[in-house]
Amino acid sequence: MPVAFRSCPICNHQQVDILHTQQFELPDGHPLSNGYDVVACLKCGFVYADTIVTQSDYDLFYAEHSKYEDATTGTGGVENPFDWNRQMETAHQIADFLQNPTAKILDVGCANGGILKALSRLGYKSLCGIDPSPVCVENTRRLGVEAYIGSLFEPFHEHSFDCVILSHTLEHIQDLRGALDWIADRLRPDGIVYLETPDATRYADFIYAPLQDFNTEHINHFSLTVLENLMRQKGFALMKGQSKILTARPQIFYPAVYGFWKQEDGNNTALMYDKGLRKSIEKYIKRSIKILNEIEVRLKKTLANSPKIIVWGTGQLTMKLLIETSLARAEILAFVDNNPINHGKVLRGIPIISPDQLDGLKEPILVATLLHHHAITDQILRMRLANEIILLAEE
């Protein structure tokens, strides 16, 4: 029976079943792991990445390599209309539950400050955010919201918050129990914790790229039952919780689960075994592998006709394709990416360049994303590039 390197973050059990092994081709100097096993805890049913990466490594990554820093391409801000709608929806849920515009609120992992800005639109004034990325903190401050550089594992000068928010943050955290200790220390005795994460029980129903939720950053896969188990261990009782569907962009939806918790004396710490989470993840893996195999058939045909290519996109899917498909053996002349944080990095010994550096390269462009291929194709056409455009799937 496998024994996990990383004990279950919920119940601290070490015996697991391995559901999938995920590998990545990472840019030079990337501080995270190039692979891990996705495992299911045999005691509580939690599914998580058995990564060897430490919490301090993750803190360093988000401080120095955060993809959210570019407000135009990242999330968590106000510039993307669909992302802004998501922030407003969350802000309304929090405001409706608190019913207290004078509440002192802390958003941990605030990214570019979207939720805090949305709460300010709803009349909340005592707002504060922290994020490990200095650029994200500066972006938040530009919105007129107080923000500081920090994380769940560093001292913070403020205490006695009425509400602490972690929206799409816990899935990134290696040390979940340590994170909750930090949160509890920030709360007033009757304070509220708002948690929102991707809903792993519904990954299989919203697949836009194979294994999209098994990435370098998302290392915990939650259901509401799992969140309850985690919070119970630290004395928090669920006040209200349910699932919802987020609209990421036109025709792209994402399942999430959220809840409000409050500390109570004598709270039951008994674990509830999650029977459904593992089955849902296994279904997700099976469907993802089928899509990955279809991509491989297409790549083989493409590379037989065009052995030299340019790859546009260096995200999580590309990192997987460079390991698990024929793309690993392709002659790639350049990687292209829109996010400035990636420019100048080196992937597989090849520089990552900006789109405006493509002049002179005439080889076919493989658009290595299933989420953004329409936008990238339109961009290539607007740039009047004569390169052949190759997609990973039929339109």
N, C-alpha and C positions, 0 to 999 in steps of 0.2 A: 504494500500500500504506500503510495507516494507521500513523502513528508515535505511540506512546503518550506522554502527558504524564508519566506515572509509569512509569519503566523497570521491567521485570519484576523483582519483589523476589527471585526465585530466581537468575536468570542475568544480570540487568542488560541484557538485550536490549530494544530499543524497537519493533521491528516486530511488529505484532499484527493479528489479525482482530477486528472488533467483532461480538460475538454478540447484544448486547441493550443498549438504552439505558433506564436506570431513572431516574425522576424522583420527587420527594417534595414534598409541601406541609408545610413545617416550621413549628413554633411560632416566634413572634418571638424573636429573640436566640439561636436555636439555632446553635452554633458550627460545625456540620458542613455539608457540601455538600448542595444540594437536588437533586443528580442526578450521574450518572456513566455512562460506558460500561462494560459488562462485556466484557472482552477476553480473547483467548487468545494467549499468547506463541507466536510461530512457531518459536522455537528450542528451548524445553523443554516446551511444552504446558501450562504453568500458566495457570489462569483466575483473573482478579482484577479488582477495580474500578480503573479508570483515573481515580482521584479526584485533584483538585487540593489536597485538604486535607492539611496538613502533620502530622507526628507530634506537634508541640507542640499543635496544635488538638485532636487526639484525646486527648492527656494532659489538656488543660483540660476537655474534655467529660466524661471519666470522673471527674475530680476534683469537678466542680460539678453534673453532670447525670445521674449514674449511676442508672439505673432499679433497680439491685440494692440500693440503700440500704434500701428498705422490706423488712425480712426476711419479712414475711407475703406480699408479692406478688412479690418478686424471687426469684432463685435463688442457689445457692451457699452456703446456710445449712443449718439443721437443722429449721426449723419445718414445711416442706412434706414430708410423709412420702415422696412419690415422689422428690423431690429428695434427701432424706436417704438413701434407698436407693441412689441414683446415686452419692452421695459415698462411701458405705460400699463399694460395688462397686469404685470406683476405688482406695480406700484398701487394700482387700484385694489388688488387682493389684500395687500398689506394694510392699506389705509382703511378699507372696509372692516378688517378684523380689529385693528387697534382702536379705531374711533377716537383718536386723540392727537390732534395736530400739534400739540406741545411735546409729544413723545421725542425722546432723544434716541436717534437711530444710528447704528454703525453698519456699514456695508463692507464685509470682508472679501477681498478679491474683487474690488469695485470696477476693475478694467478701466474703461473710459468714462465712468460716472453716470451711465444712462439711467439706472434705477433711481439714484439719488436726485438727478435732475427731474425725473418724472414725479417723485414724491414732493419736490419743491413746488411743482406746478399744482399739486393737490393741496397746498397750504402748509406743508411740513417745513419747518425752518431749522430745527436743531439736528443737522445732518452731518455725517462724517464718513469718509471712505478711507480704506487702506489697501494698498496693492504693492507687490514687490517690485514692479516696474516703475522706475522714475518717470518715464515718458507717459505712462498711463496716469500717474498721479498728476502730472502737469496738465494733461488733457482734461482731467476731472476738475482741476482748479480753474481752468479756463471757462468752465460752465458756471462758475460762481459758487462752487461747492467746496467745503473744507476737505482736504485729503492729505494723507501722509504715506511715506514709503514704509512698508512693513509687511509682516506676515503673521500667521497664526502661531509662530514659534519664536517670536521676538518680543521683548518688552514693549508695552504701549502705555503712554502716559494717561490715557483717558479710561475711566471706569464708570460704573453706574449707568449703563445704557438701558433704556426701556425695551429696545428691540435690537437684536443682532441678526443681520441678513447674510446668508451664504447661498447665493443664487448661481448654480452651475459652477461650484467651487469644490465641493466635497469629492467629486469624481477624480479630482486632480491630486488629492492629499494622500500621502503614504501613511502617515501616522494619524489615524482618525481619532483615536482615544485622546492623544495629546492635544489635538485640535479642540476637542470638546472641553478639556480642562481649561484651555485658554479662553474659550467662549464663556464658560461659567464664571470665570473670574471677572469678566467685563460686565456682567448683568447685575441689575438690581434684583432684590429677592423675588419680586413678582414679574421679572422681565420675561420677554418672549423671544424665542429663536424661530426664525423663518428659514426653512431649508427647501431648496428646489434643485433637482438633479435630473438628468436623462432617466427615462423610465425603461429599464432594461427588459422588463417583461414584454415590451412591445417593439423591441428592435426589429424583429423579423417582419413586422408589418410596414416598416418605413425604411427599406434598404434602397439607397440611391447610389451607393458605391459599396463593393464587397468589403465586409469586415471594417466598415468605416468607424465603428465604435471601439474597435481594438486598435488603439493608436498609442503613440509615445506618451500622450498626456492623460488619457482617460484610463485609470488603473483600478477603478472601483465601479461596479455595476449594480445599481440599486433598484429595489422595489420598495413600496411603502412598508411592507413587512420588515425588510432589512433595515430601513431607516428607523422604524420603531425599536427594533432590537438594539441598534447602536445607541439611541437616545435613552433607552431604559437603563442601560449599563451606567449611565451618568446621572440618573435620577430625574430624567425629563419624561413627562407624560404628554401624549398627543392630544391636542385640543381640537384640531381640525386637519384633515388631509385628504387628498384625492389626486387623480391624474388629470392631465390636460394635453391638448395638442397645440404646439407652437407653429406659427407660419414663418419659416426662415426666409423664404423668397417665393415668387410665384410658383405654385404647384409643388413646392418643397415643404414638407411638414415634418415635425419632430416631436416625439412623445416625451413628456416630462411628468414627474411626480413631485408634489410639494406638500408641506405640512407646517403647522404652527405648534411649537412645543413650549411647555412651561415646567419649571422644576417643582416637584411636590415631595413632601416628606413621606417616607415609607413607600415610595413608588416600587411597583413590582419589577424586579430585574430578570425574571424568568425569560428564557429565549423561546421564540416561536420559530420552529423549523419552517423555512420557506420551501414548500414542495414544488411550486410552479416556476421559480426563477431559473433553475438549471434546465428544465425542459424547454423553456422559452429561448434560452441562450443556445441550446443544442439545435433548435429549429433555425435560429438565426445563422449559425455556423454553416449548416447544411445548405441553406439558400444562398449564402454568400459564396461558398465554394463553387456552386453551380454557375454563378455570374462570373467568378474569376476564371473558370474553365472556358467560358464563352469568350472572354477577353483574350485568353491565351490563343485560341483558334484564330482570332482576328489578327493578333500581333504576329503570329507565325506567317500568315499570308502577307501582311504588310511588309515585314522585314525581308521576306523572300524577294519582293519587288524593289524595295528601297532599303538596302543594308545600312546606308548612312542617313541619319535623321537628326532633327532638332527636337528636343522634348520641352514642351511648354507646360510648366507646373511642377513644383517640387514639394507638393504636400504629402499627406499621409498615404494616399493611394500610390503615388509614384514611389515612395519609399518601400512599399510592399511589392510593386511590380518589378522593381529592380532586383528583387531577391527571388520571387516566386514564379516569374514568367520568362519568356524569351527576351524580354527587354534587358535582362541581365547580360546577355551576350551581344547586344546591339552595339554598333559603332555610333556613339552619340557625340555630335560635334559641339553641342552647347545645351545647357539647361537655361530656360527662360522663366522668370517669375515676376509678377506684378508687385509683390510686397517688398518695399525697400529694405526691410530687415534681412532679406535673403541675398541681396546683391553683394557680390564679392566673395560669398562663401564658395566652398569647393565640395562637389559631390562626385564621388567616384573618380577623383582626380580631374574633374572638369569644372570650370568656373560657372557660377550661376550669374546670368547677366540680366539686365533690364530689357524690355521690349525694344527700346530705341537703339540698342546695340546690335540689332539683327541685320542691319544693312550689310550687304555683301554675302550673306549666307543664303544660298538658294535651295538647299536641301528641303525635303518634306518636313512639315511641322506636325509632330504627334501631340495632340492636345490631351494631356495625361490627367484628365479629370472628368468625372461624370456629373459633378455638381455644377461646374461653372463653364461647361463646354460651349454653351450658347453665347455667353458673354465674351469668351475668349475668341471664338470664331468671328463674332461681330467686330471685335477689336482688330483682328488681323486684316479683315476686309477694309475697315476704316483706314488702316495704315497703308493700304494699297500694296501689300506684300504679294509677290507673285508665287510664293511657295505653295506647293500642294498642302492641303489641310487633311490630316488623318484623325479620325475620331475613334474612341475605344469601343463604341457600340453604334449600331445602325440607328438612324433617326426614327 
